Amino acid sequence: NMYGKCGSVDDARIVFEKMPQRDVVSWNTLITAYACNGYLKDAKSVFDKMSERNVVSWNSMISAYAQNEHAKDAVELFQRMQLEGVNPDKGTFVSTLDACASLAALAKGKFIHSNVVYSGFESDVIVGTALVNMY
């Protein structure tokens, strides 16, 4: 994580490759290192190679896309996440709603809003702010 925050993604990759065992946390850390430094293709490549993903894995990629002008990819990945049966959390909704706002995709945003309500996050202040921004 330190290497990624310092912009040393090559060093982060070397440490990752030398790890005798990799768990979902180490994979997520490498995704985040790439994503935070603008290497979205590398982040997605790591994401695609993961044998096990959790909501943090999905959020890392969705957020990276949403924050780096790849809003369409963020929304598509959210849809894939749902198809794979992974339950979104507050972070997922915030990033995806921001992507919808960037795309001016009101219909998709309304659909995600219904998911927010169904998931019980409608009273969360941060999610609410993302909803206001999207509308």
C-alpha positions in Angstrom: 0.0 0.0 0.0 2.9 2.4 0.8 4.5 1.9 -2.6 1.2 2.7 -4.4 0.6 5.8 -2.3 4.1 7.0 -3.1 3.7 6.3 -6.8 6.1 3.3 -6.9 3.8 0.9 -8.7 6.7 -1.1 -10.0 7.9 -1.7 -6.5 4.4 -2.6 -5.4 4.2 -5.2 -8.2 7.6 -6.6 -7.2 6.5 -7.0 -3.6 3.2 -8.6 -4.7 5.0 -11.1 -7.0 7.4 -12.1 -4.3 4.6 -12.9 -1.8 4.5 -16.6 -1.1 0.7 -16.5 -0.6 -1.7 -13.8 -1.9 -5.1 -13.2 -0.5 -7.9 -10.9 -1.6 -6.4 -8.1 0.5 -3.1 -8.2 -1.3 -4.8 -8.3 -4.7 -7.0 -5.4 -3.7 -3.9 -3.4 -2.6 -2.3 -3.9 -6.0 -5.4 -2.9 -7.8 -5.6 0.3 -5.7 -1.9 1.0 -6.3 -2.4 0.9 -10.1 -5.7 2.7 -10.0 -4.5 5.6 -7.8 -1.6 6.2 -10.2 -3.7 6.2 -13.3 -2.8 2.7 -14.6 -6.4 1.6 -15.2 -5.6 -1.1 -17.7 -3.1 -2.7 -15.3 -5.6 -2.4 -12.4 -8.3 -4.1 -14.6 -5.9 -6.8 -15.6 -5.2 -7.6 -12.0 -8.9 -7.5 -11.2 -9.6 -9.9 -14.0 -7.0 -12.3 -12.8 -8.4 -12.6 -9.3 -9.9 -15.9 -8.4 -11.8 -14.5 -5.5 -13.2 -10.9 -5.3 -15.0 -9.1 -2.5 -16.9 -5.8 -2.5 -13.7 -3.9 -1.9 -12.3 -5.4 -5.2 -15.3 -4.3 -7.1 -15.3 -0.8 -5.4 -11.7 -0.3 -6.2 -12.3 -0.7 -9.9 -15.6 1.1 -10.1 -14.2 4.0 -8.2 -11.1 4.1 -10.3 -13.2 4.2 -13.5 -15.5 6.9 -12.1 -12.7 9.1 -10.9 -10.7 8.8 -14.1 -13.3 9.8 -16.7 -14.3 6.2 -17.5 -17.9 6.6 -16.2 -19.4 4.2 -18.7 -16.9 1.5 -17.6 -17.8 2.1 -14.0 -21.6 1.7 -14.6 -20.9 -1.4 -16.7 -18.8 -2.9 -14.0 -21.5 -2.2 -11.4 -24.0 -4.1 -13.6 -21.5 -7.0 -13.9 -21.1 -7.0 -10.1 -24.8 -7.4 -9.6 -25.0 -10.2 -12.2 -22.3 -12.0 -10.3 -24.4 -11.7 -7.1 -22.1 -9.4 -5.1 -24.0 -7.0 -2.9 -23.0 -3.4 -3.3 -22.2 -1.2 -0.3 -22.3 2.5 0.3 -19.0 3.0 -1.5 -20.3 1.1 -4.5 -23.4 3.3 -4.7 -21.5 6.6 -4.3 -19.0 5.8 -7.1 -21.7 4.4 -9.4 -24.0 7.4 -8.9 -21.1 9.8 -9.5 -20.5 7.9 -12.8 -24.2 8.3 -13.7 -23.9 12.0 -13.0 -20.9 12.3 -15.3 -22.8 10.5 -18.1 -26.1 12.4 -17.4 -27.6 8.9 -17.3 -30.8 9.7 -15.4 -32.5 6.3 -16.1 -29.5 4.4 -14.9 -29.2 6.7 -11.9 -32.9 6.1 -11.0 -32.4 2.4 -11.2 -29.4 2.6 -8.9 -31.5 4.9 -6.6 -34.0 2.0 -6.3 -31.1 -0.3 -5.4 -30.0 2.2 -2.7 -33.5 2.1 -1.2 -33.8 -1.7 -1.4 -30.4 -2.0 0.3 -31.3 0.4 3.1 -28.8 3.1 2.4 -31.3 5.9 1.5 -30.7 7.7 4.9 -26.9 7.6 4.6 -25.6 11.2 4.3 -22.8 10.4 1.8 -25.1 8.3 -0.4 -27.7 11.0 -0.2 -25.2 13.6 -1.4 -24.3 11.4 -4.3 -28.0 11.0 -5.1 -28.5 14.8 -5.0 -25.4 15.2 -7.3 -26.8 12.6 -9.7 -30.2 14.2 -10.0 
